[in-house]
Amino acid sequence: MQILLNPCSVYSKLGKCLDFIFWDVISFCLISLM
């Protein structure tokens, strides 16, 4: 029910997850380049 009442919290959680995945890929690329 909280998801339906507060979609902003869901978007912020998705943003955090995407940001984490993004930096994980960046760090992996940097390590592989080294």
ChimeraX commands (.cxc) that place a marker at each C-alpha (Angstrom):
marker #1 position 0.00,0.00,0.00 radius 0.5
marker #1 position 2.86,2.38,0.73 radius 0.5
marker #1 position 4.10,1.91,-2.83 radius 0.5
marker #1 position 0.74,3.07,-4.20 radius 0.5
marker #1 position 0.53,5.98,-1.76 radius 0.5
marker #1 position 4.10,7.14,-2.20 radius 0.5
marker #1 position 5.51,6.52,-5.71 radius 0.5
marker #1 position 8.31,9.04,-5.07 radius 0.5
marker #1 position 9.97,6.67,-2.61 radius 0.5
marker #1 position 9.88,3.93,-5.26 radius 0.5
marker #1 position 11.50,6.22,-7.82 radius 0.5
marker #1 position 14.22,7.23,-5.35 radius 0.5
marker #1 position 14.92,3.56,-4.59 radius 0.5
marker #1 position 15.13,2.78,-8.31 radius 0.5
marker #1 position 17.45,5.74,-8.78 radius 0.5
marker #1 position 19.74,4.48,-6.02 radius 0.5
marker #1 position 19.80,1.00,-7.56 radius 0.5
marker #1 position 20.56,2.36,-11.03 radius 0.5
marker #1 position 23.26,4.63,-9.61 radius 0.5
marker #1 position 24.84,1.65,-7.80 radius 0.5
marker #1 position 24.80,-0.49,-10.97 radius 0.5
marker #1 position 26.17,2.43,-13.01 radius 0.5
marker #1 position 29.17,2.96,-10.72 radius 0.5
marker #1 position 29.70,-0.80,-10.45 radius 0.5
marker #1 position 30.04,-1.01,-14.25 radius 0.5
marker #1 position 32.32,2.06,-14.34 radius 0.5
marker #1 position 34.64,0.63,-11.67 radius 0.5
marker #1 position 34.69,-2.73,-13.48 radius 0.5
marker #1 position 35.69,-1.03,-16.75 radius 0.5
marker #1 position 38.43,0.95,-15.00 radius 0.5
marker #1 position 39.83,-2.20,-13.38 radius 0.5
marker #1 position 39.75,-4.11,-16.67 radius 0.5
marker #1 position 41.52,-1.23,-18.43 radius 0.5
marker #1 position 44.30,-1.32,-15.84 radius 0.5
marker link #1:1,2 radius 0.2
marker link #1:2,3 radius 0.2
marker link #1:3,4 radius 0.2
marker link #1:4,5 radius 0.2
marker link #1:5,6 radius 0.2
marker link #1:6,7 radius 0.2
marker link #1:7,8 radius 0.2
marker link #1:8,9 radius 0.2
marker link #1:9,10 radius 0.2
marker link #1:10,11 radius 0.2
marker link #1:11,12 radius 0.2
marker link #1:12,13 radius 0.2
marker link #1:13,14 radius 0.2
marker link #1:14,15 radius 0.2
marker link #1:15,16 radius 0.2
marker link #1:16,17 radius 0.2
marker link #1:17,18 radius 0.2
marker link #1:18,19 radius 0.2
marker link #1:19,20 radius 0.2
marker link #1:20,21 radius 0.2
marker link #1:21,22 radius 0.2
marker link #1:22,23 radius 0.2
marker link #1:23,24 radius 0.2
marker link #1:24,25 radius 0.2
marker link #1:25,26 radius 0.2
marker link #1:26,27 radius 0.2
marker link #1:27,28 radius 0.2
marker link #1:28,29 radius 0.2
marker link #1:29,30 radius 0.2
marker link #1:30,31 radius 0.2
marker link #1:31,32 radius 0.2
marker link #1:32,33 radius 0.2
marker link #1:33,34 radius 0.2
view
